[in-house]
Amino acid sequence: MADKGNDPFAVWQTMLGEMEKGFNAFANKAMTSPEFSKTMNQAGGATAGAQKQFFEMMEKYLVGMNMPSRAQMVDMAARLQSIEAQLAEIKALLVQGRASPGAQATGPATPRPPRTKRPPESSGAQK
């Protein structure tokens, strides 16, 4: 095996480590300055403004093409999930009603009283 002093990979690794330490020290010093903070704040504000402008332009384009925007699609998906949940509840109630022993498929839920009154006889003789 080669010695650490003669190994080119060890020298390379040491050199990269020293460069990284120097860069980290420089970056830490630069980030503590108020000018850096001000510049980064301005860049963030400009990026947010450009992104907002892009989204507004894209929405106008989609409206012009008669296509839904992302917000409209998300809203539609939420409403569709709500409808599916309601349908699942209705289906569960129907299955539960069908499975209960006292449920009748064609009759009303409450039984009717017995019919005791008879219609008058329609014989030819009247009293």
NUZA-77129 format. One record per atom (N, C-alpha, C, O, CB): x negated, y, z negated. Coordinates in steps of 0.001 Angstrom, whole numbers, padded with zeros to 6 digits, always signed. Glycine has a CB too. Example, Ala and Ser with C-alpha at 12.3 -4.5 7.8 and 13.67 -1.06 7.14 Angstrom:
-013190-005690-007800
-012300-004500-007800
-013200-003300-007800
-014236-003319-008465
-011308-004473-009046
-012850-002250-007080
-013670-001060-007140
-012900+000030-007870
-013409+001138-008039
-014084-000598-005725
end
This chain:
-000818-001182+000000
+000000+000000+000000
-000866+001251+000000
-001978+001253-000528
+000933-000005-001193
-000349+002296+000590
-001097+003549+000672
-000923+004336-000616
+000093+004215-001301
-000638+004388+001885
-001934+005149-000938
-001858+006005-002126
-000850+007121-001872
-000521+007444-000730
-003259+006598-002485
-000369+007700-002976
+000596+008795-002831
-000039+010003-002150
+000656+010739-001451
+001155+009202-004202
-001307+010221-002329
-001989+011345-001706
-002150+011163-000208
-002196+012147+000530
-003337+011545-002340
-002236+009931+000250
-002423+009646+001668
-001112+009319+002380
-001094+009222+003607
-003390+008499+001834
-000022+009149+001645
+001265+008766+002239
+001930+009997+002863
+002259+010942+002146
+002202+008121+001168
+002138+010004+004212
+002736+011191+004842
+004188+011428+004399
+004637+012573+004357
+002683+011049+006361
+004921+010361+004070
+006311+010531+003639
+006387+011176+002261
+007290+011969+001995
+007034+009181+003625
+005452+010843+001390
+005426+011458+000060
+005090+012942+000176
+005677+013769-000521
+004399+010742-000856
+004145+013280+001055
+003790+014688+001270
+004995+015440+001830
+005312+016541+001381
+002572+014814+002233
+005659+014843+002805
+006846+015451+003417
+007932+015670+002364
+008546+016736+002317
+007385+014563+004568
+008173+014651+001510
+009190+014743+000480
+008851+015845-000527
+009732+016594-000950
+009344+013399-000232
+007607+015943-000902
+007173+016989-001835
+007363+018371-001213
+007824+019302-001874
+005694+016783-002235
+007000+018493+000079
+007141+019777+000761
+008616+020185+000843
+008951+021345+000603
+006524+019706+002174
+009484+019248+001178
+010916+019559+001246
+011466+019939-000124
+012286+020851-000225
+011696+018365+001809
+011036+019266-001162
+011475+019597-002516
+011084+021004-002912
+011882+021726-003509
+010903+018614-003506
+009851+021408-002585
+009386+022757-002896
+010153+023803-002093
+010501+024861-002617
+007887+022880-002620
+010420+023500-000804
+011197+024434+000020
+012611+024601-000530
+013154+025706-000545
+011253+023946+001478
+013195+023502-000978
+014546+023561-001537
+014576+024395-002809
+015497+025186-003012
+015070+022152-001822
+013578+024223-003663
+013508+025023-004899
+013395+026509-004566
+014060+027339-005186
+012303+024579-005772
+012548+026845-003581
+012383+028244-003184
+013668+028823-002603
+014043+029952-002916
+011254+028372-002170
+014337+028051-001760
+015582+028536-001168
+016656+028727-002240
+017393+029713-002210
+016076+027559-000088
+016747+027793-003181
+017738+027914-004256
+017464+029150-005113
+018401+029847-005502
+017736+026648-005136
+016202+029427-005409
+015855+030617-006199
+016239+031887-005435
+016804+032815-006015
+014336+030629-006537
+015937+031927-004152
+016294+033091-003323
+017809+033278-003266
+018307+034394-003416
+015730+032931-001895
+018551+032162-003044
+020011+032253-002936
+020628+032694-004257
+021553+033506-004264
+020603+030903-002504
+020133+032175-005363
+020671+032585-006670
+020424+034067-006922
+021293+034762-007448
+020040+031749-007800
+019246+034551-006550
+018933+035968-006730
+019831+036831-005835
+020309+037882-006260
+017441+036238-006418
+020056+036383-004597
+020886+037152-003664
+022343+037172-004110
+023025+038185-003954
+020782+036570-002250
+022820+036067-004660
+024237+035998-005048
+024559+036828-006281
+025719+037175-006505
+024629+034565-005300
+023562+037148-007074
+023831+037962-008261
+023900+039445-007938
+024334+040233-008778
+022767+037721-009310
+023487+039845-006753
+023504+041268-006410
+024933+041720-006081
+025713+040948-005524
+022559+041550-005213
+025275+042967-006423
+026624+043476-006134
+026888+043622-004627
+028035+043534-004189
+026825+044826-006821
+025834+043844-003840
+026026+043970-002396
+026523+042649-001803
+027381+042643-000921
+024710+044404-001711
+025985+041550-002286
+026408+040236-001794
+027881+039996-002124
+028645+039525-001281
+025530+039116-002404
+028269+040322-003355
+029667+040142-003765
+030601+040992-002908
+031660+040530-002483
+029843+040500-005252
+030200+042238-002660
+031027+043138-001857
+031152+042612-000429
+032241+042627+000144
+030435+044563-001855
+030056+042154+000142
+030063+041630+001516
+030932+040380+001622
+031715+040241+002562
+028628+041312+001980
+030796+039479+000665
+031590+038248+000695
+033077+038549+000514
+033920+037891+001125
+031113+037277-000397
+033406+039536-000319
+034793+039924-000520
+035378+040504+000761
+036516+040198+001115
+034907+040934-001663
+034615+041336+001454
+035074+041912+002716
+035249+040830+003773
+036216+040854+004535
+034089+042977+003209
+034323+039887+003821
+034423+038804+004806
+035645+037928+004523
+036336+037503+005449
+033137+037944+004796
+035907+037663+003253
+037095+036871+002893
+038378+037587+003257
+039321+036964+003744
+037094+036556+001404
+038424+038898+003026
+039611+039681+003387
+039823+039727+004888
+040954+039630+005364
+039495+041095+002846
+038741+039874+005631
+038851+039908+007093
+039319+038557+007621
+040129+038496+008546
+037500+040293+007734
+038814+037482+007040
+039224+036141+007473
+040699+035905+007181
+041419+035354+008014
+038371+035066+006780
+041150+036317+006006
+042566+036133+005650
+043466+036949+006578
+044519+036473+007004
+042814+036542+004176
+043051+038174+006890
+043840+039006+007799
+043911+038411+009195
+044973+038393+009816
+043258+040404+007867
+042789+037930+009683
+042759+037319+011017
+043615+036057+011060
+044304+035801+012048
+041315+036989+011425
+043569+035275+009990
+044367+034049+009944
+045855+034380+009929
+046639+033720+010612
+043995+033207+008708
+046254+035388+009164
+047657+035795+009116
+048118+036277+010488
+049209+035931+010942
+047866+036900+008062
+047288+037069+011136
+047618+037571+012461
+047754+036419+013469
+048650+036436+014313
+046548+038568+012930
+046874+035432+013382
+046925+034280+014273
+048222+033499+014072
+048868+033110+015045
+045711+033368+014041
+048608+033265+012803
+049838+032520+012532
+051070+033267+013035
+051993+032649+013566
+049971+032250+011036
+051093+034602+012872
+052215+035384+013374
+052290+035307+014899
+053378+035174+015460
+052094+036845+012919
+051147+035390+015566
+051109+035317+017018
+051568+033929+017488
+052306+033817+018467
+049685+035627+017538
+051132+032880+016791
+051511+031521+017162
+053016+031308+016977
+053656+030646+017794
+050720+030498+016327
+053573+031865+015912
+055014+031724+015696
+055799+032444+016797
+056805+031920+017276
+055407+032279+014309
+055357+033623+017198
+056023+034337+018291
+055922+033536+019589
+056877+033479+020364
+055405+035745+018478
+054780+032927+019819
+054596+032106+021016
+055541+030918+021004
+056177+030618+022015
+053145+031624+021123
+055639+030238+019867
+056535+029081+019767
+057999+029483+019927
+058775+028752+020542
+056337+028374+018427
+058382+030626+019384
+059753+031111+019563
+060006+031384+021038
+061076+031068+021557
+060008+032391+018720
+059023+031969+021713
+059155+032236+023146
+059268+030954+023965
+059930+030934+025003
+057972+033049+023634
+058629+029894+023505
+058694+028608+024206
+059886+027765+023733
+060067+026631+024175
+057388+027828+023997
+060703+028338+022823
+061868+027657+022269
+061470+026358+021560
+062112+025320+021723
+062882+027362+023378
+060392+026445+020767
+059905+025297+019998
+059868+025678+018518
+059653+026844+018187
+058487+024842+020494
+060076+024705+017623
+060055+025034+016194
+058636+025257+015688
+057676+024666+016183
+060720+023924+015387
+058532+026122+014697
+057229+026362+014076
+056977+025303+013011
+057846+024482+012717
+057159+027790+013459
+055794+025329+012445
+055444+024360+011395
+056358+024529+010184
+056811+023539+009610
+053964+024523+010971
+056629+025757+009795
+057504+025999+008639
+058906+025450+008896
+059521+024865+008004
+057576+027507+008322
+059409+025640+010114
+060732+025119+010452
+060733+023588+010439
+061710+022979+010004
+061176+025640+011829
+059665+022970+010904
+059586+021506+010897
+059512+020962+009469
+060115+019934+009163
+058367+021034+011703
+058779+021646+008605
+058691+021223+007203
+060054+021336+006544
+060453+020449+005790
+057650+022069+006434
+060782+022431+006822
+062125+022621+006275
+063072+021537+006785
+063874+020992+006027
+062664+024016+006640
+062970+021235+008065
+063828+020199+008646
+063529+018831+008027
+064450+018057+007767
+063639+020143+010175
+062277+018535+007795
+061899+017258+007178
+062444+017165+005754
+062902+016103+005332
+060364+017091+007172
+062396+018268+005016
+062929+018267+003644
+064437+018041+003653
+064959+017283+002836
+062598+019596+002929
+065138+018703+004580
+066595+018498+004661
+066917+017078+005076
+067873+016490+004569
+067231+019486+005650
+066145+016519+005984
+066375+015138+006425
+066147+014159+005270
+066895+013191+005131
+065448+014787+007614
+065144+014390+004453
+064907+013534+003293
+066064+013629+002308
+066448+012627+001704
+063591+013915+002603
+066620+014822+002141
+067761+014998+001245
+068976+014227+001763
+069683+013583+000988
+068102+016493+001092
+069212+014295+003059
+070333+013563+003660
+070128+012061+003500
+071070+011338+003175
+070486+013927+005157
+068914+011592+003723
+068633+010161+003576
+068832+009710+002136
+069319+008603+001902
+067202+009845+004031
+068467+010541+001171
+068661+010195-000236
+070155+010099-000559
+070586+009199-001279
+067976+011238-001151
+070940+011038-000017
+072393+010999-000245
+073001+009756+000392
+073873+009121-000202
+073068+012270+000320
+072557+009404+001583
+073057+008192+002229
+072701+006944+001428
+073498+006010+001340
+072499+008079+003644
+071523+006930+000855
+071121+005789+000036
+072006+005675-001205
+072372+004574-001617
+069643+005916-000373
+072347+006828-001797
+073249+006811-002958
+074631+006299-002561
+075224+005495-003281
+073365+008221-003576
+075143+006756-001428
+076456+006307-000961
+076433+004808-000691
+077367+004091-001050
+076877+007075+000310
+075376+004344-000066
+075253+002913+000218
+075211+002110-001072
+075844+001058-001163
+073997+002634+001054
+074478+002588-002067
+074410+001890-003351
+075777+001842-004016
+076147+000820-004594
+073397+002567-004279
+076537+002942-003943
+077883+002955-004525
+078808+001990-003800
+079622+001315-004431
+078470+004367-004482
+078688+001922-002484
+079520+000986-001720
+079186-000459-002067
+080084-001285-002233
+079339+001216-000215
+077916-000759-002176
+077507-002120-002532
+077969-002441-003949
+078420-003554-004220
+075966-002286-002410
+077860-001480-004844
+078290-001683-006223
+079806-001890-006282
+080278-002752-007023
+077874-000483-007103
+080569-001119-005520
+082029-001264-005493
+082446-002595-004887
+083432-003188-005323
+082662-000119-004708
+081724-003064-003906
+082036-004333-003269
+081694-005505-004189
+082342-006551-004140
+081282-004460-001943
+080683-005327-005017
+080225-006412-005879
+081033-006525-007168
+080996-007573-007811
+078770-006217-006213
+081765-005478-007569
+082518-005541-008826
+083689-006511-008680
+084328-006544-007628
+083028-004129-009237
+083985-007311-009726
+084999-008358-009609
+086419-007822-009451
+087234-008498-008823
+084941-009245-010810
+086760-006665-009974
+088131-006161-009901
+088414-005361-008648
+089545-004920-008445
+088423-005317-011092
+087423-005164-007810
+087615-004331-006623
+088317-005120-005530
+088011-006287-005288
+086267-003795-006110
+089264-004460-004878
+089965-005065-003753
+089540-004334-002496
+089397-003111-002495
+091516-005012-003943
+089340-005082-001435
+088841-004480-000200
+089898-003630+000476
+089566-002583+001034
+088360-005556+000753
+091193-004050+000448
+092208-003331+001200
+093210-002608+000319
+093838-001654+000779
+092928-004274+002097
+093382-003013-000900
+094402-002433-001768
+093897-001215-002500
+092704-000913-002489
+094887-003452-002760
+094846-000497-003155
+094438+000667-003928
+093713+000231-005199
+093729-000946-005561
+095657+001540-004276
+093093+001169-005854
+092301+000851-007038
+093192+000452-008213
+092796-000402-009007
+091426+002044-007424
+094398+001050-008351
+095304+000691-009451
+096435-000180-008911
+096950+000075-007822
+095878+001968-010145
+096824-001206-009666
+097919-002061-009183
+099256-001323-009238
+099467-000479-010109
+097997-003358-010016
+100152-001641-008312
+101482-001031-008270
+102412-001766-009229
+102245-002962-009468
+102057-001052-006827
+103383-001056-009771
+104346-001736-010639
+105246-002650-009807
+105440-002411-008615
+105199-000705-011425
+105795-003692-010427
+106669-004592-009662
+107938-003881-009208
+108438-002989-009892
+107034-005823-010502
+108437-004269-008089
+109639-003662-007520
+110845-004425-008073
+111043-005591-007731
+109613-003693-005936
+111652-003782-008924
+112794-004445-009560
+114116-004025-008959
+115099-004758-009059
+112805-004159-011037
+114160-002910-008363
+115413-002432-007784
+115598-003045-006405
+114694-003001-005570
+115433-000883-007702
+116782-003622-006168
+117078-004262-004901
+117964-003339-004065
+118788-002609-004615
+117761-005636-005123
+117803-003364-002760
+118682-002558-001907
+120092-003167-001907
+120249-004368-002126
+118115-002472-000449
+121108-002345-001664
+122483-002876-001652
+122653-003882-000516
+122063-003772+000558
+123517-001724-001505
+123491-004863-000820
+123749-005881+000202
+124571-005266+001307
+125500-004502+001044
+124473-007115-000396
+124252-005578+002488
+124970-004983+003621
+125966-005993+004202
+125917-006328+005385
+123972-004515+004718
+126860-006461+003346
+127899-007366+003842
+129063-006565+004403
+129192-005379+004100
+128385-008310+002723
+129867-007151+005167
+130999-006472+005800
+132071-006042+004789
+132873-005163+005103
+131620-007380+006848
+132110-006619+003616
+133159-006299+002638
+132684-005182+001725
+131582-005239+001180
+133545-007550+001805
+133501-004192+001566
+133175-003100+000662
+134140-003152-000514
+135288-003546-000310
+133244-001722+001389
+133783-002809-001637
+134628-002867-002807
+135275-001595-003095
+136027-001490-004064
+133882-003289-003963
end
